[in-house]
């Protein structure tokens, strides 16, 4: 069965997974610490969410394009598998959002406890990045 696949089909199928991993490396593992270091503060934490959302829309569009081509079913399956990895990532984002809301409700924003707890609240997203890697 693997002999039936052309080199171009294999490259196109791998591209879905490679894009996802590049997104994790550059926009999750590197951009957030860089944003915090350059003084963007908590706004820098939106970079991974925005980049993942843009990539998610691209994946959905690509899957729709591949659905129209019956010859590309195998490639479409790879893009759909890569799309499923976003679920895990967004679950991590949801847990982080809930924890940040709880922290902001019960802790004074000017206290050291707020800073410490917000750093801890980000950990589920970091764990999900490592799991989906």
Backbone as CSV, one residue per row, in Angstrom:
resi,resn,N_x,N_y,N_z,CA_x,CA_y,CA_z,C_x,C_y,C_z
1,UNK,0.815,-1.189,0.000,0.000,0.000,0.000,0.863,1.260,0.000
2,UNK,1.984,1.251,0.706,2.825,2.435,0.740,3.480,2.696,-0.612
3,UNK,3.575,1.682,-1.474,4.146,1.862,-2.803,3.230,2.667,-3.709
4,UNK,1.947,2.723,-3.374,0.978,3.449,-4.186,1.108,4.964,-4.021
5,UNK,1.736,5.410,-2.970,1.834,6.839,-2.673,3.013,7.453,-3.421
6,UNK,2.774,8.586,-4.035,3.855,9.283,-4.719,4.642,10.105,-3.708
7,UNK,5.801,10.546,-4.127,6.637,11.379,-3.260,5.905,12.675,-2.926
8,UNK,5.212,13.233,-3.891,4.475,14.475,-3.666,3.350,14.286,-2.645
9,UNK,2.649,13.167,-2.716,1.584,12.889,-1.740,2.165,12.746,-0.338
10,UNK,3.287,12.086,-0.226,3.917,11.925,1.091,4.337,13.267,1.665
11,UNK,4.912,14.120,0.824,5.310,15.455,1.290,4.096,16.261,1.734
12,UNK,3.035,16.185,0.952,1.823,16.931,1.281,1.184,16.428,2.574
13,UNK,1.251,15.118,2.801,0.693,14.544,4.030,1.540,14.935,5.243
14,UNK,2.854,14.951,5.079,3.741,15.324,6.189,3.650,16.804,6.524
15,UNK,3.295,17.609,5.542,3.244,19.054,5.738,2.282,19.446,6.864
16,UNK,1.188,18.728,7.006,0.212,19.039,8.063,0.842,18.901,9.438
17,UNK,1.585,17.830,9.644,2.206,17.587,10.944,3.371,18.551,11.179
18,UNK,4.112,18.841,10.124,5.247,19.754,10.248,4.794,21.166,10.599
19,UNK,3.713,21.630,9.986,3.183,22.959,10.309,2.749,23.046,11.767
20,UNK,2.119,21.999,12.248,1.664,21.990,13.636,2.854,22.084,14.589
21,UNK,3.895,21.311,14.323,5.073,21.313,15.193,5.799,22.656,15.112
22,UNK,5.904,23.236,13.926,6.530,24.557,13.805,5.746,25.608,14.580
23,UNK,4.433,25.519,14.554,3.597,26.424,15.341,3.905,26.269,16.828
24,UNK,4.038,25.030,17.281,4.348,24.804,18.693,5.708,25.382,19.062
25,UNK,6.689,25.154,18.218,8.047,25.613,18.528,8.123,27.132,18.560
26,UNK,7.689,27.775,17.480,7.897,29.214,17.363,6.896,30.054,18.144
27,UNK,5.641,29.658,18.166,4.630,30.519,18.777,4.244,30.117,20.190
28,UNK,4.620,28.927,20.624,4.305,28.523,21.986,5.560,28.493,22.852
29,UNK,6.574,27.803,22.385,7.764,27.629,23.211,8.718,28.815,23.153
30,UNK,8.734,29.569,22.068,9.669,30.685,21.952,9.014,32.059,22.081
31,UNK,7.840,32.246,21.517,7.225,33.575,21.477,6.735,34.050,22.839
32,UNK,6.191,33.163,23.639,5.666,33.588,24.945,6.791,34.060,25.870
33,UNK,7.869,33.282,26.044,8.958,33.803,26.881,9.579,35.079,26.308
34,UNK,9.682,35.160,24.982,10.222,36.375,24.367,9.301,37.562,24.624
35,UNK,8.003,37.344,24.518,7.049,38.414,24.787,7.116,38.899,26.222
36,UNK,7.267,37.968,27.147,7.400,38.356,28.555,8.717,39.085,28.793
37,UNK,9.786,38.646,28.123,11.093,39.283,28.291,11.114,40.693,27.703
38,UNK,10.388,40.916,26.623,10.368,42.229,25.979,9.319,43.160,26.563
39,UNK,8.661,42.737,27.613,7.746,43.616,28.314,6.325,43.646,27.780
40,UNK,5.944,42.676,26.979,4.559,42.636,26.510,3.608,42.173,27.602
41,UNK,4.155,41.573,28.635,3.339,41.117,29.752,2.399,40.002,29.353
42,UNK,1.218,40.052,29.923,0.251,38.992,29.670,-0.319,39.053,28.255
43,UNK,-0.184,40.174,27.583,-0.644,40.263,26.192,0.177,39.346,25.291
44,UNK,1.406,39.084,25.671,2.245,38.166,24.901,1.729,36.742,24.926
45,UNK,0.897,36.444,25.916,0.338,35.098,26.007,-0.780,34.876,24.980
46,UNK,-1.222,35.933,24.342,-2.236,35.790,23.293,-1.640,35.337,21.961
47,UNK,-0.326,35.486,21.807,0.330,35.106,20.551,0.076,33.641,20.200
48,UNK,0.276,32.683,21.121,0.009,31.292,20.759,-1.456,31.026,20.434
49,UNK,-2.339,31.656,21.159,-3.766,31.455,20.903,-4.154,31.973,19.521
50,UNK,-3.655,33.142,19.168,-3.968,33.713,17.855,-3.324,32.914,16.725
51,UNK,-2.081,32.499,16.922,-1.412,31.728,15.863,-2.074,30.365,15.684
52,UNK,-2.451,29.732,16.783,-3.120,28.432,16.679,-4.494,28.565,16.038
53,UNK,-5.191,29.641,16.350,-6.510,29.851,15.745,-6.391,30.092,14.244
54,UNK,-5.389,30.872,13.839,-5.177,31.103,12.405,-4.803,29.804,11.700
55,UNK,-3.945,29.022,12.324,-3.547,27.748,11.723,-4.716,26.766,11.688
56,UNK,-5.553,26.794,12.708,-6.743,25.940,12.734,-7.663,26.259,11.553
57,UNK,-7.865,27.537,11.292,-8.687,27.936,10.146,-8.053,27.487,8.834
58,UNK,-6.731,27.579,8.748,-6.035,27.115,7.544,-6.229,25.612,7.356
59,UNK,-6.122,24.850,8.445,-6.307,23.397,8.359,-7.720,23.059,7.889
60,UNK,-8.708,23.730,8.447,-10.088,23.456,8.042,-10.308,23.781,6.570
61,UNK,-9.732,24.875,6.111,-9.836,25.245,4.705,-9.128,24.218,3.822
62,UNK,-7.972,23.770,4.243,-7.207,22.781,3.469,-7.960,21.450,3.390
63,UNK,-8.582,21.049,4.470,-9.351,19.798,4.474,-10.543,19.913,3.530
64,UNK,-11.198,21.077,3.507,-12.306,21.287,2.569,-11.828,21.192,1.119
65,UNK,-10.658,21.748,0.843,-10.108,21.663,-0.512,-9.798,20.223,-0.886
66,UNK,-9.219,19.477,0.052,-8.862,18.088,-0.222,-10.097,17.201,-0.348
67,UNK,-11.188,17.573,0.299,-12.419,16.778,0.226,-12.999,16.784,-1.185
68,UNK,-12.717,17.831,-1.933,-13.215,17.917,-3.309,-12.429,17.040,-4.273
69,UNK,-11.235,16.628,-3.873,-10.381,15.812,-4.735,-10.365,14.380,-4.209
70,UNK,-11.010,13.481,-4.922,-11.120,12.090,-4.458,-9.777,11.372,-4.444
71,UNK,-8.827,11.845,-5.217,-7.512,11.214,-5.281,-6.673,11.521,-4.039
72,UNK,-7.074,12.503,-3.271,-6.276,12.968,-2.133,-6.832,12.508,-0.787
73,UNK,-7.550,11.407,-0.746,-8.151,10.932,0.499,-7.131,10.613,1.571
74,UNK,-6.017,10.029,1.164,-4.963,9.673,2.124,-4.331,10.928,2.717
75,UNK,-4.097,11.925,1.880,-3.527,13.192,2.339,-4.518,13.900,3.254
76,UNK,-5.790,13.865,2.897,-6.823,14.496,3.720,-6.863,13.865,5.109
77,UNK,-6.681,12.563,5.181,-6.677,11.874,6.475,-5.562,12.404,7.367
78,UNK,-4.405,12.669,6.796,-3.301,13.213,7.585,-3.614,14.619,8.089
79,UNK,-4.235,15.434,7.255,-4.603,16.773,7.687,-5.663,16.717,8.785
80,UNK,-6.576,15.767,8.693,-7.597,15.613,9.735,-6.978,15.135,11.042
81,UNK,-5.989,14.247,10.964,-5.304,13.787,12.176,-4.574,14.941,12.849
82,UNK,-3.917,15.762,12.050,-3.219,16.917,12.613,-4.211,17.905,13.219
83,UNK,-5.374,18.032,12.603,-6.403,18.929,13.130,-6.894,18.467,14.498
84,UNK,-6.952,17.162,14.715,-7.412,16.633,16.000,-6.466,16.997,17.139
85,UNK,-5.203,17.236,16.826,-4.253,17.618,17.866,-4.581,18.986,18.455
86,UNK,-5.283,19.800,17.681,-5.688,21.109,18.190,-6.657,20.975,19.357
87,UNK,-7.451,19.926,19.399,-8.398,19.736,20.513,-7.662,19.704,21.838
88,UNK,-6.572,18.955,21.877,-5.791,18.863,23.112,-5.232,20.225,23.490
89,UNK,-4.752,20.943,22.512,-4.186,22.257,22.761,-5.245,23.218,23.295
90,UNK,-6.425,23.199,22.703,-7.493,24.088,23.154,-8.063,23.671,24.510
91,UNK,-7.988,22.404,24.847,-8.379,21.995,26.204,-7.422,22.607,27.220
92,UNK,-6.144,22.614,26.896,-5.170,23.269,27.767,-5.449,24.752,27.900
93,UNK,-5.791,25.407,26.789,-6.139,26.825,26.832,-7.363,27.068,27.706
94,UNK,-8.353,26.191,27.613,-9.578,26.353,28.404,-9.289,26.228,29.897
95,UNK,-8.452,25.266,30.265,-8.092,25.102,31.679,-7.334,26.330,32.169
96,UNK,-6.422,26.842,31.357,-5.680,28.050,31.728,-6.635,29.223,31.911
97,UNK,-7.577,29.385,31.009,-8.536,30.491,31.122,-9.349,30.385,32.409
98,UNK,-9.801,29.171,32.732,-10.573,28.994,33.970,-9.720,29.309,35.197
99,UNK,-8.481,28.831,35.208,-7.609,29.100,36.353,-7.296,30.588,36.480
100,UNK,-7.069,31.259,35.364,-6.796,32.696,35.421,-8.006,33.481,35.916
101,UNK,-9.196,33.052,35.541,-10.409,33.713,36.038,-10.536,33.527,37.544
102,UNK,-10.301,32.311,38.018,-10.380,32.042,39.461,-9.339,32.864,40.210
103,UNK,-8.121,32.907,39.689,-7.059,33.683,40.346,-7.428,35.159,40.374
104,UNK,-7.932,35.683,39.269,-8.260,37.109,39.234,-9.449,37.459,40.132
105,UNK,-10.322,36.488,40.400,-11.458,36.751,41.281,-11.065,36.785,42.754
106,UNK,-10.097,35.966,43.136,-9.806,35.796,44.555,-8.498,36.414,45.031
107,UNK,-7.659,36.866,44.112,-6.361,37.400,44.525,-6.221,38.828,44.006
108,UNK,-5.671,39.683,44.841,-5.444,41.079,44.479,-4.388,41.164,43.368
109,UNK,-4.668,41.877,42.277,-3.744,41.915,41.136,-2.358,42.488,41.447
110,UNK,-2.227,43.291,42.490,-0.935,43.886,42.819,-0.086,43.018,43.736
111,UNK,-0.599,41.884,44.148,0.136,41.057,45.105,1.067,40.078,44.403
112,UNK,2.048,39.610,45.150,2.984,38.619,44.635,2.281,37.282,44.417
113,UNK,1.245,37.025,45.193,0.477,35.786,45.025,-0.187,35.748,43.649
114,UNK,-0.643,36.890,43.170,-1.259,36.954,41.844,-0.254,36.562,40.766
115,UNK,0.938,37.097,40.867,1.983,36.778,39.885,2.330,35.300,39.944
116,UNK,2.503,34.784,41.155,2.867,33.369,41.300,1.760,32.450,40.792
117,UNK,0.528,32.753,41.149,-0.579,31.885,40.738,-0.871,31.963,39.240
118,UNK,-0.659,33.124,38.634,-0.854,33.188,37.185,0.221,32.395,36.455
119,UNK,1.426,32.381,37.000,2.491,31.556,36.391,2.143,30.069,36.508
120,UNK,1.586,29.687,37.635,1.179,28.290,37.824,-0.012,27.961,36.926
121,UNK,-0.908,28.905,36.735,-2.107,28.668,35.926,-1.775,28.405,34.463
122,UNK,-0.629,28.856,34.008,-0.227,28.666,32.611,0.296,27.252,32.363
123,UNK,0.624,26.533,33.404,1.223,25.204,33.251,0.380,24.207,32.449
124,UNK,-0.945,24.167,32.565,-1.699,23.213,31.729,-1.475,23.420,30.230
125,UNK,-1.335,24.660,29.802,-1.071,24.907,28.381,0.315,24.409,28.001
126,UNK,1.282,24.605,28.877,2.639,24.123,28.599,2.655,22.605,28.527
127,UNK,1.942,21.960,29.428,1.868,20.495,29.406,1.210,20.020,28.112
128,UNK,0.138,20.684,27.683,-0.528,20.278,26.443,0.355,20.513,25.222
129,UNK,1.160,21.561,25.243,2.112,21.777,24.148,3.077,20.606,24.074
130,UNK,3.576,20.181,25.225,4.517,19.060,25.242,3.838,17.746,24.871
131,UNK,2.591,17.567,25.262,1.862,16.340,24.918,1.604,16.273,23.415
132,UNK,1.222,17.382,22.817,0.910,17.373,21.386,2.146,17.446,20.513
133,UNK,3.285,17.730,21.110,4.526,17.797,20.346,4.760,16.443,19.751
